[in-house]
Amino acid sequence: MTPENLQENTDQEAEASKAKFIAEIKQFRREIDENIQKAEKMLYGYPQEMLHISCAREISLVRTKLQEAKMWAGKILEVLGNPFPPELADKANVQ
């Protein structure tokens, strides 16, 4: 094997590894988004019988921290050269 072929194989392996890591980060962002949506449902679906115990602030903070986690995971994609989709393509499909 020539040095050029060896370098080409190494470059291809690195690109494949990077692509796999990007896919993992995108999946992680979808999972975070799913939890953001769950937190929103908890916030807006607070049981009436528990109104005397307000957890709205805490649930809201959970949602905020999850949003921050998704944003930082997006920054990883940015550093890796994967442009952020304007339509926020990493949303979870939760119903």
C-alpha positions, 0 to 999 in steps of 0.5 A: 500500500502506498503512503497516499492510499494509507492517508486516503484510508485514514481520511475516510475513516476519520470522516466516517467517525465524524459522521457517526458522531454527528448522527449521535449528537443529532439523536441526543438533541432529539431526545433532549427535545422530547424531554423539553416537550414532556416538561412543557406538558407537565407545566401546563398540565399541572393537576388542579388538586395540587395547586396548593403546592406550586412546582411551576418554577421548578418545572420551568427551570427544568425546561430551561436547562434542557433547552440550554443542553440542546443549545450546547449540543448544537454548538458541538455540531457547529464546531464540527462544521455541521451547519445549524438547520434554520428550521430546527430539524432536530425536533422530536416527533412526540404526540 
